[in-house]
Structure formats: structure tokens, C-alpha cells
Amino acid sequence: MTKLVSIVFLPFLLVACDVAKKTNTSQPSTSFESRVFFRSLSDTLSISVHLPENYAKQPEAHYPVVFLLDANLYFDIMASIVKKYSAVGLGPEVILVGVGYKDFAAMDSLRTRDYTYPVAIPEYEMSTSGGGLRFLSALTKEVIPYINSKYRTLPSRQILAGHSLAGYFTAFALLQQMSGAHSAFYGYIAASPSFHYNKYYLLDQFENVGVERSIPARVYFTFGGLEDNESQIDSSLLSQRVVSQRLLSRLGAKESGLIYKSEIFSNLDHMDTQLPTFIKGLQWTLKEE
């Protein structure tokens, strides 16, 4: 399993970060970070929160919440983008919640523990894996109630977003909802989800799961067209288009009740898809009907 060790920054990202540096520091802070011990995980997570610019000025307003995984890498970037996009009407006002670890090194090692299910096959040589159900329990039973108790949220508009292995976990959380488990999420946004984990275990599960009731959720999955370069080297890997089509046939089926959308960014590689996916996913998931 390829580890997340580098990122290709898009041009607009540099603009977003530059704008953030010029923000008037005399304004009340809208971003907070705390370390919280969660009993069901038996571990401490770093929880980062970015509030809408007018949160304090509009005490009656409640907002959708976006739970962003791999927060050590993506939270600051997305907080800047969400702030500027909402200010100019290009994106919705949301409470952005980053779910991360004490530092980047911890994230790089513990994400395999928390974002995968089942335990990895031996050839991956992962020191720890398979804790997806436990992490999902911590997220839904402790992290989300913690956020809802502290901020003016819209529990009916909670979104889970992740990239790569965190995208796999996002899809795994959706599968649990389809399997009948209670879900706190209205939207699922996954950028280049690692469906090849355990030889496409999760993809097979999606195709075989029975749906007994309609699921009122919006799902946005994306893939990078250049990721197919890997499948040309490793014949055991499916092309992203094949994966996308197999998901569409299941998640896009009328009986699922899901509103499903997938896109292939033809000129993007695995490490290029996260930011456009998060942005477009939020715009689409929370667009007014």
C-alpha cells in the first residue's frame, strides 16, 4: 500500500494560502484546535474546527458540518479555501471539522489502523490495520456528538470527506449505512478511494450488499485518469473507469435511494484529486434543491 508522503499543489492553492496570510488578524478567531481522548478508540485525536466568518454575528444560524479526514495535511488548506469560496458565493457556509492526530508522523502510521477494514492481507506488510469499524464508532458516537454539543450544527447535513485510504474509509462508512447500520452522514465525498485494498474487498461488498430501505444520502466519488498508469504495470489492478462503472451500476441504482455522482479527472494523478474533489463535492452535495 502506497503511503501518503507527497502532494502536488494546484495553482489556486497557493493563492488561497497567500490570501489567508493577509487576513486581518484583529478579527475574532474562527479556527480552533483541541486534543480529545475518545473512549471507544482508546486514543486521543486532534480535532480542528473552522467556523463560518459570520458565526458569531448570527447567533440563530445553524450550519452543515464537514468532517475532513487526514486533517494534519488538509485542514489548514481547506479552511482557507472554504473561507474565501463562501465569502464570494462559490461555496456553502459550513463548519469544517478536521479529524487528525498529534502530528503528521502519527497520521502517516495510524491512518492504516483507522481507515481500513478488514485486516490487511499479508502482502501489504502493514504493522496495524483493520480498525475501520472501531474508528467509525468513535466518529459517530463520540466525535460528532462532541461537535454538536459545542457548536450550532445541522445534524441532518453532516458530511464525511476523505482522500485515498481516507476515501476508502468514507466509502466503508457508506457501506455500513447501506447494510442497515445507523449513519450520521448526509453526504460522502471520496477522492481517489483506495478500492484496491485487500483485492477490491469493498467494491465486492458494494455489489453484494442488499438494500432493504431507501438511503437519503448524496455520494460524490472521484478518480484520477492518470492513476491508470499503475494498472498498466500491475495487471491485478482495475482501471479507474472500470471501478467507477461498477460503483455506478450499484450506487446509482434506483432502489438504493442514493443520489450518486462520480467523475474521472482525466489529467490528474492519485495525489492531485483531493482538493478539486473536496471543493466540487461540497458544492454539489450541499447545493440547494
ZIPETA-V397143 format. One record per helix or strand. SS is the DSSP state (H for helix, E for strand). FROM is the first residue (numbers start at 1). LEN is the number of residues. If there is no record, write none. Layout:
SS	FROM	LEN
SS	FROM	LEN
This chain:
H	11	11
E	31	8
E	43	8
E	63	6
H	71	17
E	94	7
H	104	11
H	122	3
H	132	19
E	153	11
H	165	14
E	187	5
H	201	8
E	218	7
H	225	9
H	240	12
H	254	3
E	259	7
H	270	3
H	274	12
